[in-house]
Amino acid sequence: MEQQQQQPSEIPKKMKAVRLVKHIQKFPDSVEGMQEYLQVQDDVDVPVPEHGFVLVRVERVPINPADLSGLKGSYNATDRPNLPTTPGREGSGTVVANGGGLIGWRLVGKRVAAAHSGLWAEYVCVPATACIVLPDEVSWEAGASAWVNPMTVIGFLDVAASGGHKSLVHTAAGSALGKMLIAQAKLEGVDVIGVVRREEQVEELKQLGAAAVFSTSNEKWKEEFKAKCAELNTTLAFDAVAGETTGYVLHNMPKGSVIHVYGGLSEQPCTIPPGDFIFQKKRVEGFWVSEYLRSRSVMRVYYWQRKIASLLNSSLGTSVSEVFPIDEVANAIVNYRGDMGKGKILLNISGTKTNEVKEEEGKGKERESDGGGEPLAPPQVEQHQVEQHQVEQ
C-alpha cells in the first residue's frame, strides 16, 4: 500500500541542521577545532518545496571528499554559497510532501536516494527528478551513497564505451569510488589499471578484479605502468589526484591518450610536459559528473537511475565503516579525514535504526518498491537538473 502524503500539520516548522558558519582554511585535527566551523542548530526553518520539487525527510548522509572541499569553499569556488550554509550533496530519506507536479506526486511516501545541496539537515527540498526510489531490500545506509559515486562510475564506463575503449587507468584506485569502478568495469568487460599511493592496496585491488595495480611508492612503478598500458593499448585515464600524478600517468601512456581530471586530492595544479601535447597528441580534459549528466539524454539518465537502484547491494554498493549521529558531525569529519580509505562514514540524521519506518509512514513494510528505482513517471514530464555535485574519491 502506497504511503500517504504527510499532512502540513505533521511537518514541523523548525528542524535540526548542520550549519557551516565559516570556511575552513586548514582542517583542525580535534573535534573542538571543527566545532568552530560547524554548528548543529535546531531552530533552522523547514523549507517549503516549489513546483517540481519534493520535501524529503532525511535519514542518512555520507561524508564525501566533495563535502570537504565545500567546507573549505574550494568546491566550484566560482559558485560559492553564502554563509551560513548547510553542507551535504546526497543522502537517503522519505518524500513527505510535493510542491507540485506528477513525478513529485507519485514520489510521496517513497524511500528515495536524493541528490541536492543542503542534505545535512532533517528536511531538504529536492528536484523530483533527482530522486531514485529505493527497493525495499536497500537500507538507508546503502541508499545514502546512491548518486555521486555510482553515477560517476557509470559516466566513466559510458565514456569508455563511446570511445571503444576496452581498458582504462584510474588514480586513487583504492578509494570507495575506485573499488566500485573495478567491480562494475569487470562486469562490463573493461580492464582497470589502478594507481595507488600505498603498496598494501595493490593486492586488495587485484583481488577485486583490477587488471593491474601500481603503487607510486614503488620506484619502478612508472616503467612497469608504461609497459602495461602499452600491452593493453590503454589510452583513456581518469584522475582524482591532479598535481604531478596527472603528468606522470599521461606521460607514460601511449600516443594519443586522454586523461580526464575529475578531482584534486593533491590540492596542486596539474603538471604535464609540453612535449606530450606537441609531439604525442595527448590531451587533458575535465570530468564533472553534473555536467556529464546534463550532456546525456533524459531517458539515458532515467535508465541509469534504475540500473543504480538494482545494483546498490552488489557492484555499485558502498562499504560503510561507521555511522555517527548528526550531533557528532565534527567527530565524524575528524574520523573520516584520519583514514579516508577505510570505508564510508555516514551521519544518522533522523536517529532511526536501519530501515526503521516512522509510524506515520505506514505500518510494517507495506510500501511499494516500484521494482528498480525509477522516478515513477517518464522524466520528460518535468526536468530539473541534478544539483551540482562532485564525485567522491
JOCORMO-V481049 format. One record per residue. PSI is psi in radians with two decimals (999 if undefined). Layout:
# JOCORMO-V481049
psi:PSI
psi:PSI
This chain:
# JOCORMO-V481049
psi:2.25
psi:2.40
psi:2.69
psi:2.71
psi:2.34
psi:2.29
psi:2.57
psi:-0.60
psi:-0.37
psi:-0.24
psi:2.11
psi:2.79
psi:-0.53
psi:2.73
psi:2.91
psi:2.40
psi:2.61
psi:2.30
psi:2.21
psi:1.99
psi:-0.37
psi:2.61
psi:2.55
psi:2.16
psi:-0.81
psi:2.20
psi:2.21
psi:2.70
psi:-0.14
psi:2.69
psi:-0.72
psi:-0.68
psi:-0.68
psi:-0.58
psi:-0.22
psi:-0.44
psi:-0.57
psi:2.30
psi:2.43
psi:1.93
psi:2.47
psi:0.27
psi:0.54
psi:2.40
psi:2.35
psi:2.22
psi:2.76
psi:2.18
psi:2.41
psi:3.08
psi:2.33
psi:-0.12
psi:2.77
psi:2.75
psi:2.17
psi:2.24
psi:2.03
psi:2.45
psi:-1.07
psi:2.56
psi:2.51
psi:2.81
psi:2.05
psi:2.76
psi:-0.60
psi:-0.56
psi:-0.69
psi:-0.70
psi:-0.66
psi:-0.65
psi:-0.51
psi:-0.24
psi:0.22
psi:-0.09
psi:2.03
psi:1.06
psi:-0.31
psi:-0.22
psi:0.84
psi:2.26
psi:2.70
psi:2.62
psi:2.63
psi:2.71
psi:2.79
psi:2.12
psi:-3.11
psi:2.38
psi:-0.15
psi:2.82
psi:3.12
psi:2.69
psi:-2.90
psi:2.33
psi:2.12
psi:-0.20
psi:2.69
psi:2.35
psi:-0.10
psi:2.40
psi:2.62
psi:-0.78
psi:-0.83
psi:-0.69
psi:-0.73
psi:-0.22
psi:-0.32
psi:2.25
psi:-0.10
psi:2.57
psi:2.25
psi:2.77
psi:2.22
psi:2.58
psi:2.03
psi:2.93
psi:2.71
psi:0.45
psi:-0.10
psi:1.02
psi:2.85
psi:-0.52
psi:2.57
psi:2.54
psi:2.29
psi:2.44
psi:2.39
psi:-0.57
psi:-0.08
psi:0.44
psi:2.26
psi:2.13
psi:2.27
psi:2.27
psi:2.74
psi:-0.61
psi:-0.12
psi:2.17
psi:2.92
psi:-0.69
psi:-0.80
psi:-0.67
psi:-0.34
psi:-0.50
psi:0.74
psi:-0.19
psi:-1.14
psi:-1.04
psi:-0.88
psi:-0.74
psi:-0.61
psi:-0.77
psi:-0.80
psi:-0.69
psi:-0.78
psi:-0.82
psi:-0.48
psi:-0.71
psi:-0.77
psi:-0.80
psi:-0.69
psi:-0.56
psi:0.06
psi:0.43
psi:2.35
psi:-0.03
psi:2.79
psi:2.81
psi:2.46
psi:2.15
psi:2.89
psi:0.73
psi:-0.29
psi:0.01
psi:3.01
psi:-0.75
psi:-0.70
psi:-0.76
psi:-0.68
psi:-0.71
psi:-0.76
psi:-0.81
psi:-0.80
psi:-0.66
psi:-0.67
psi:-0.72
psi:-0.53
psi:0.15
psi:0.51
psi:2.21
psi:2.40
psi:2.19
psi:2.01
psi:2.56
psi:2.19
psi:3.00
psi:-0.55
psi:2.41
psi:-0.58
psi:-0.24
psi:-0.29
psi:-0.95
psi:-0.64
psi:-0.78
psi:-0.55
psi:-0.68
psi:-0.54
psi:-0.32
psi:0.12
psi:2.47
psi:-0.60
psi:2.63
psi:2.34
psi:2.28
psi:2.25
psi:-0.12
psi:-0.19
psi:2.16
psi:-0.49
psi:0.22
psi:-0.64
psi:-0.81
psi:-0.64
psi:-0.68
psi:-0.77
psi:-0.73
psi:-0.68
psi:-0.72
psi:-0.66
psi:-0.70
psi:-0.75
psi:0.00
psi:0.89
psi:1.99
psi:0.24
psi:2.32
psi:2.66
psi:2.21
psi:2.17
psi:-0.06
psi:-0.78
psi:-2.79
psi:-2.55
psi:-0.46
psi:-0.71
psi:-0.83
psi:-0.75
psi:-0.79
psi:-0.91
psi:-0.70
psi:-0.55
psi:0.22
psi:2.84
psi:2.87
psi:2.43
psi:0.11
psi:2.74
psi:2.40
psi:2.26
psi:2.01
psi:2.12
psi:0.04
psi:2.99
psi:0.97
psi:-0.54
psi:-0.28
psi:0.54
psi:2.63
psi:2.63
psi:2.38
psi:2.13
psi:2.31
psi:2.27
psi:-0.48
psi:-0.46
psi:-0.59
psi:-0.78
psi:-0.84
psi:-0.37
psi:-0.03
psi:0.67
psi:2.75
psi:2.66
psi:2.25
psi:2.81
psi:2.66
psi:2.05
psi:2.04
psi:-0.61
psi:-0.81
psi:-0.64
psi:-0.72
psi:-0.66
psi:-0.42
psi:-0.20
psi:2.82
psi:2.71
psi:-0.73
psi:-0.55
psi:-0.82
psi:-0.68
psi:-0.76
psi:-0.73
psi:-0.64
psi:-0.80
psi:-0.71
psi:-0.79
psi:-0.84
psi:-0.61
psi:-0.24
psi:0.17
psi:-0.37
psi:0.20
psi:-1.97
psi:-0.46
psi:0.35
psi:2.80
psi:2.30
psi:2.22
psi:2.19
psi:-0.57
psi:2.62
psi:2.20
psi:2.53
psi:2.71
psi:-0.59
psi:-0.28
psi:0.56
psi:-0.66
psi:-0.76
psi:-0.68
psi:-0.75
psi:-0.73
psi:-0.75
psi:-0.72
psi:-0.78
psi:-0.40
psi:-0.53
psi:1.54
psi:-0.13
psi:-0.04
psi:-0.21
psi:2.84
psi:2.44
psi:2.28
psi:2.79
psi:2.30
psi:1.79
psi:-0.70
psi:-0.42
psi:0.00
psi:2.84
psi:3.04
psi:2.13
psi:0.32
psi:2.33
psi:2.25
psi:2.61
psi:-0.70
psi:-0.18
psi:-0.02
psi:2.69
psi:2.50
psi:-2.38
psi:1.06
psi:0.04
psi:2.71
psi:2.49
psi:-0.36
psi:0.34
psi:0.32
psi:0.31
psi:0.21
psi:2.69
psi:0.29
psi:-0.01
psi:2.63
psi:2.22
psi:-0.12
psi:-0.33
psi:-0.81
psi:2.21
psi:1.92
psi:2.21
psi:2.53
psi:2.42
psi:2.50
psi:2.25
psi:2.61
psi:2.72
psi:2.70
psi:2.70
psi:999
